[in-house]
Amino acid sequence: KKKKETIKSRLEPYLKTLNECERHAMCNWEEGEKEMLLRGTDVGMDYVRDEREAARREYESFRAALLPRDFEEGEEEEDDDEENSFAEYFTLARYRGSRSVCSSRAFQIAPGLVGLMPLADLFNHKSVGNDVAVCEGDDETTETVAVSVVKQSGAQKGEELFNTYGVLSNTDLLNSYGFCDKNALDVAATAPRITGLSVRQRFLMMAKTSNLPDAFREDEETHTIEETTRLLPPGREDILRSVFLHRLKLYPSQKEFERACEAYLLSGGGDIKNTRENAASLKRERVELARICRQSEMNCLERAIEKLTSKAVLAQDREDDAMFSVFA
């Protein structure tokens, strides 16, 4: 057979700088890990997009288009070394890895167009006090981005320069990018989410009237703390407090969470294809990410409840299971 030529991309030097996968991107977590470590959070409750399931659906769609014979029953397969080789290479695990790299680095480079942008994606995220901002370029005829310096005090020689990916909670950072930021603002405008069903149940139990806002009539529709506060009728702080208490109760207690973390660390490696030492390191890192995500969401809820009641009453609520059981 004639030797096939290897076609190299002009972007090969850039592609070689990319990781094979972003190890903590949510599409690379196993379902059991999410259940053990992120129970009660927006990620664990599937109040944000399930990135692992989205990756699976995308992979099946691409494989059906690229390798249609995989999905055609009764077709007699012909020998095709090139197609067979690609079929063996194009696995779900590889797709998930590549997807996580692209999704964590992508920019909007034109209206409706998202893509990778070498150099601009070198900047890591900083929630507060970023040095630069990356945005669409001014030239409407080309697909470009612009990097502008926004930190007035400048930076010292040798210091890392940071971009910001937006005003994002740790929940959104973890779900979209695979990391958390201990200095991130616990943003009530983004996380945690509250379902329309939860609000409607509390509303009917306490208000016993029919003037429920239309925004809460869809069971699976989610709303942030700020949206819920704004949408409910004025003067119904009792409903708000009940809603927030109920949402707070969905998180496992601190003891339950620590037990789950310990069990996870002692469990097998799952689909982690790595050395025992690296697998153990990955699991410790995911425990810490889950801890930060969980605490950030709970902080938002606690502050919202404190605005509606005294700290003494709040402390009693947290200790008294009977109070929570009324709204469970």
C-alpha positions in Angstrom: 0.0 0.0 0.0 1.1 3.5 -0.7 2.5 5.2 2.4 0.1 7.9 3.6 1.5 11.4 4.0 1.1 13.1 7.4 -0.5 16.5 7.0 0.5 18.9 9.6 -1.5 21.9 10.7 0.0 25.3 10.7 -1.4 25.6 14.2 0.6 22.6 15.4 3.0 24.6 17.6 -0.1 26.1 19.4 -1.9 22.8 19.6 1.2 21.2 21.3 0.9 23.7 24.1 -2.6 22.5 25.0 -3.3 19.8 27.6 -4.9 16.5 26.6 -7.8 17.4 29.0 -8.7 19.7 31.8 -8.6 17.2 34.6 -11.3 18.9 36.8 -13.8 20.0 34.1 -17.2 18.6 35.0 -17.5 16.6 31.8 -14.5 14.5 33.1 -16.1 13.8 36.5 -17.7 10.4 37.0 -21.4 10.4 38.0 -20.5 8.8 41.3 -18.1 11.5 42.1 -20.7 14.2 41.6 -23.2 12.3 43.8 -20.7 11.9 46.6 -19.1 15.3 46.7 -21.5 17.8 45.2 -24.9 16.6 46.6 -27.1 19.6 47.3 -25.2 22.1 45.1 -26.5 23.4 41.8 -24.1 21.0 40.1 -25.2 18.0 42.1 -28.9 18.9 41.7 -28.5 19.4 37.9 -29.7 23.0 38.2 -26.9 23.8 35.8 -26.1 22.0 32.5 -24.9 18.5 33.0 -21.6 18.8 31.1 -20.9 15.0 31.2 -24.3 14.2 29.6 -23.9 17.0 27.1 -20.5 15.6 26.1 -22.0 12.1 25.6 -24.8 13.4 23.3 -22.3 15.5 21.3 -20.0 12.6 20.9 -22.7 10.3 19.6 -23.9 12.9 17.2 -20.4 13.5 15.8 -19.6 9.8 15.6 -22.8 9.1 13.7 -21.9 11.8 11.2 -18.2 10.9 10.9 -18.6 7.1 11.1 -22.1 6.4 9.8 -21.4 2.6 9.5 -21.3 2.4 13.3 -25.0 3.2 13.3 -26.2 1.3 10.2 -27.5 -2.1 11.0 -27.0 -4.9 8.4 -24.3 -3.1 6.5 -21.4 -5.3 5.4 -18.3 -3.6 6.6 -15.5 -3.1 4.1 -11.8 -3.1 5.0 -10.8 0.5 5.4 -7.7 0.9 7.5 -8.0 4.7 7.7 -11.6 4.6 8.9 -11.0 1.8 11.3 -8.0 3.5 12.7 -10.0 6.7 13.3 -12.9 4.8 14.8 -10.5 3.2 17.3 -9.0 6.6 18.1 -12.2 8.6 18.3 -13.4 7.5 21.8 -15.7 9.1 24.2 -12.9 9.6 26.7 -10.7 11.4 24.1 -13.7 13.5 23.0 -14.4 14.5 26.6 -10.8 15.5 27.1 -10.6 17.6 24.0 -14.0 19.2 24.7 -12.9 20.2 28.2 -9.8 21.9 26.8 -11.7 23.8 24.1 -14.6 24.9 26.4 -12.3 26.2 29.1 -10.3 28.3 26.6 -12.9 29.5 24.0 -13.7 33.1 23.4 -16.4 34.9 21.5 -14.4 36.2 18.6 -17.3 37.6 16.5 -21.1 37.8 17.1 -22.3 34.2 17.2 -18.9 32.8 16.7 -16.8 31.1 19.4 -13.3 29.7 18.9 -9.8 29.3 20.3 -7.5 32.3 20.2 -3.8 31.6 20.7 -2.0 33.9 23.2 -5.2 35.5 24.4 -6.0 32.2 26.2 -2.8 32.3 28.2 -4.3 34.5 30.9 -5.7 32.7 33.9 -8.9 33.9 35.7 -9.0 36.3 38.7 -12.3 37.2 40.2 -11.2 40.5 41.7 -8.4 42.8 40.6 -7.7 41.4 37.1 -4.9 43.0 35.1 -6.3 42.7 31.6 -9.6 42.2 29.8 -10.1 40.2 26.6 -12.9 41.2 24.3 -13.9 41.2 20.7 -11.6 43.3 18.4 -12.7 46.5 16.8 -12.1 45.3 13.2 -15.5 44.0 12.0 -14.0 42.4 8.9 -11.8 39.9 10.7 -12.2 37.5 13.6 -10.0 39.0 16.3 -10.0 39.7 20.0 -8.4 42.6 21.8 -6.4 42.5 25.1 -6.6 45.7 27.1 -4.8 46.6 30.3 -7.4 47.5 33.0 -5.4 47.5 36.2 -4.4 51.1 36.9 -1.5 50.3 39.3 0.1 48.1 36.7 2.1 45.0 37.5 5.6 44.2 38.7 8.2 42.5 36.5 7.8 38.7 36.8 4.2 38.9 38.1 1.5 36.8 36.4 -1.1 38.8 34.5 -4.7 37.8 35.0 -7.8 38.1 32.9 -11.4 37.7 34.3 -13.9 35.4 32.8 -16.7 37.4 34.2 -18.7 37.9 37.4 -19.1 34.2 38.2 -19.8 32.2 41.3 -17.6 29.3 42.2 -20.4 27.0 41.0 -20.2 28.5 37.5 -16.4 28.5 37.5 -16.4 24.8 38.5 -19.1 23.7 36.0 -17.7 25.7 33.1 -14.0 25.7 33.7 -13.1 23.0 36.2 -11.7 25.2 39.0 -12.8 27.4 41.9 -11.4 30.7 43.2 -11.2 31.1 46.9 -11.3 34.9 46.4 -14.4 34.7 44.2 -17.4 36.7 45.3 -20.3 34.5 46.5 -22.6 36.0 43.9 -26.3 35.7 44.8 -27.0 36.8 41.2 -25.8 33.5 39.8 -25.8 30.7 42.5 -27.4 28.9 44.2 -30.5 28.3 42.1 -34.0 27.7 43.4 -36.7 25.8 41.4 -40.1 27.1 40.6 -41.6 23.9 42.3 -39.8 24.7 45.6 -41.2 28.3 45.6 -44.7 27.2 44.6 -44.8 24.6 47.4 -43.7 27.1 50.0 -46.0 29.7 48.6 -49.1 27.5 48.8 -48.3 26.2 52.2 -47.9 29.6 53.7 -49.9 32.0 51.6 -52.8 29.8 50.7 -53.7 32.2 47.9 -53.7 31.9 44.1 -51.7 35.0 43.2 -48.5 33.0 42.6 -46.2 34.9 40.1 -46.1 33.2 36.7 -42.3 32.9 36.9 -42.7 30.0 39.4 -45.3 27.9 37.6 -42.7 25.8 35.8 -41.4 23.1 38.1 -37.9 22.8 36.6 -37.3 26.5 35.9 -34.6 27.8 38.3 -34.1 31.3 39.8 -31.3 32.9 41.7 -31.7 34.4 45.2 -31.9 37.9 43.7 -34.5 36.8 41.1 -36.7 35.0 43.7 -36.6 38.0 46.0 -37.5 40.4 43.3 -40.3 38.2 41.8 -42.2 37.4 45.0 -44.9 39.8 46.2 -43.7 42.6 48.5 -44.1 42.0 52.2 -43.9 38.2 52.0 -40.5 37.8 53.8 -42.0 34.8 55.5 -42.2 32.9 52.2 -38.8 34.0 51.2 -37.3 32.8 54.4 -39.1 29.5 54.1 -37.8 29.1 50.5 -34.2 29.8 51.5 -34.3 27.5 54.6 -35.7 24.7 52.4 -32.9 25.2 49.9 -30.3 25.3 52.6 -31.5 22.0 54.0 -30.8 20.2 50.7 -27.1 20.3 51.5 -25.8 17.4 53.6 -24.7 18.4 57.1 -21.0 19.1 57.6 -20.6 15.6 59.2 -22.3 13.9 56.3 -20.2 15.8 53.8 -16.9 14.9 55.6 -17.9 11.3 55.8 -18.7 11.3 52.0 -15.3 12.9 51.3 -13.5 10.3 53.4 -15.4 7.4 51.7 -14.5 8.9 48.3 -10.8 9.2 49.1 -10.7 5.6 50.2 -12.7 4.3 47.2 -11.2 2.9 44.0 -10.1 5.2 41.2 -13.1 4.7 38.9 -12.2 5.6 35.3 -9.1 7.5 36.3 -6.4 6.1 34.0 -3.3 7.1 35.9 -0.8 6.1 38.5 -2.1 5.5 42.0 -0.3 8.6 43.2 -1.8 10.8 40.5 -5.2 9.4 41.1 -5.0 10.1 44.8 -3.9 13.7 44.1 -6.7 14.2 41.6 -9.3 13.0 44.2 -7.9 15.3 46.9 -8.2 18.2 44.5 -11.8 17.4 43.7 -12.7 17.2 47.4 -11.3 20.7 47.9 -13.2 22.0 44.8 -16.4 20.5 46.2 -15.8 22.0 49.6 -15.3 25.5 48.1 -18.3 25.2 45.8 -20.6 23.9 48.6 -19.5 26.6 51.1 -19.9 29.4 48.6 -23.5 28.5 47.8 -24.3 28.0 51.5 -22.8 31.4 52.3 -25.2 33.1 49.8 -28.2 31.4 51.4 -27.1 32.2 54.9 -26.7 35.9 54.1 -30.1 36.0 52.4 -31.7 34.5 55.5 -29.9 36.8 57.8 -31.4 39.8 56.0 -34.8 38.4 56.8 -34.3 37.4 60.4 -32.1 37.9 63.4 -28.8 35.9 63.8 -30.2 34.3 67.0 -33.2 32.9 65.1 -31.0 31.8 62.3 -28.7 29.9 64.7 -31.8 28.2 66.2 -33.0 27.3 62.7 -29.7 25.6 61.9 -29.8 23.5 65.0 -33.5 22.6 65.0 -34.3 19.8 62.6 -38.0 20.2 63.4 -38.0 23.6 61.8 -36.6 22.3 58.6 -38.9 19.2 58.6 -41.9 21.5 58.3 -40.7 22.5 54.8 -39.0 19.3 53.7 
